[in-house]
Amino acid sequence: MENPPQVNPQDDAADMAAMVASRICHDLIGPIGAIVNGLELLEMAGGTPGPEHELIVQSAESASAKLRFFRIAFGAAGSQNYGAADISTLLEEIGRDSRFQVTWQPEGAQPRSAVKLAFLALLCCEAALPRGGQAHVIEHDGVWTVTASGTPVSVDPAIWAFLQGTGDPAALPAAKVQFALLPMIAAGMGRELRGEYDDAALTLRF
């Protein structure tokens, strides 16, 4: 009798967490989109929108963009592809309400699994740039590179250690869970994650 395949409980937990994230984002995107549409209808009905109206519109649009970003970064990977134009538009929408600007350079459609890693890498870079900065995402012959720069570059070695597989889970705050997820998911995809930084820039490759 053949032995049953070995199941890694950590992989199962990560998959379940990703499905929970997908469900939460999916359920919230609809209502927030409805708020934006409702405000547009009110504007079309006549009258001059006041500053409070603009604030609500901007906040709702920002929340919708972030939810779509988080759904990719933290949700289940799936098998679909994302076009370069769609990704660039999403990153531009997020950038309107952020000091962290991203340039997406890969052309054509990309698998969601790779985009997921790139988005997690962007979140890691953003966490190290408290005053904002610029980031570039590049793909060449299957190798992805995410670079970011800004002033200052503030890296917590205890958190960055997660990218090298040596972090202490007890030292990881919830706001920086991306540092634990990125190496875990990269390893599951058979990709080697490499990260480096100095006083001016950060680079992540996978």
RAHUBEL-V384489 format. One record per backbone hydrogen bond with DSSP energy under -0.5 kcal/mol. CO is the residue of the C=O (numbers start at 1). NH is the residue of the N-H. If there is no record, write none. Layout:
co=CO nh=NH
co=CO nh=NH
This chain:
co=7 nh=9
co=8 nh=11
co=8 nh=12
co=9 nh=13
co=10 nh=14
co=11 nh=15
co=12 nh=16
co=13 nh=17
co=14 nh=18
co=15 nh=19
co=16 nh=20
co=17 nh=21
co=18 nh=22
co=18 nh=76
co=19 nh=23
co=20 nh=24
co=21 nh=25
co=22 nh=26
co=23 nh=27
co=24 nh=28
co=25 nh=29
co=26 nh=30
co=27 nh=31
co=28 nh=32
co=29 nh=33
co=30 nh=34
co=31 nh=35
co=32 nh=36
co=33 nh=37
co=34 nh=38
co=35 nh=39
co=36 nh=40
co=37 nh=41
co=38 nh=42
co=39 nh=43
co=40 nh=44
co=41 nh=45
co=43 nh=46
co=47 nh=49
co=50 nh=54
co=51 nh=55
co=52 nh=56
co=53 nh=57
co=54 nh=58
co=55 nh=59
co=56 nh=60
co=57 nh=61
co=58 nh=62
co=59 nh=63
co=60 nh=64
co=61 nh=65
co=62 nh=66
co=63 nh=67
co=64 nh=68
co=65 nh=69
co=66 nh=70
co=67 nh=71
co=68 nh=72
co=69 nh=73
co=70 nh=74
co=70 nh=75
co=71 nh=75
co=80 nh=112
co=82 nh=110
co=83 nh=87
co=84 nh=88
co=85 nh=89
co=86 nh=90
co=87 nh=91
co=88 nh=92
co=89 nh=93
co=90 nh=94
co=91 nh=95
co=92 nh=96
co=94 nh=97
co=95 nh=98
co=99 nh=101
co=99 nh=133
co=101 nh=135
co=102 nh=104
co=103 nh=105
co=103 nh=137
co=110 nh=82
co=111 nh=114
co=111 nh=115
co=112 nh=116
co=113 nh=117
co=114 nh=118
co=115 nh=119
co=116 nh=120
co=117 nh=121
co=118 nh=122
co=119 nh=123
co=120 nh=124
co=121 nh=125
co=122 nh=126
co=123 nh=127
co=124 nh=128
co=125 nh=128
co=126 nh=129
co=128 nh=154
co=129 nh=132
co=133 nh=101
co=134 nh=149
co=135 nh=103
co=136 nh=138
co=136 nh=147
co=137 nh=105
co=138 nh=145
co=140 nh=143
co=142 nh=144
co=143 nh=140
co=144 nh=206
co=145 nh=138
co=145 nh=147
co=146 nh=204
co=147 nh=136
co=148 nh=202
co=149 nh=134
co=152 nh=154
co=153 nh=155
co=155 nh=157
co=156 nh=159
co=156 nh=160
co=157 nh=161
co=159 nh=162
co=160 nh=163
co=161 nh=164
co=161 nh=166
co=162 nh=165
co=167 nh=169
co=168 nh=171
co=169 nh=172
co=171 nh=173
co=173 nh=176
co=174 nh=177
co=176 nh=179
co=177 nh=180
co=177 nh=181
co=178 nh=182
co=179 nh=183
co=180 nh=184
co=181 nh=185
co=182 nh=186
co=183 nh=187
co=184 nh=188
co=185 nh=189
co=186 nh=191
co=187 nh=190
co=191 nh=193
co=194 nh=205
co=196 nh=203
co=199 nh=153
co=200 nh=150
co=201 nh=198
co=202 nh=148
co=203 nh=196
co=204 nh=146
co=205 nh=194
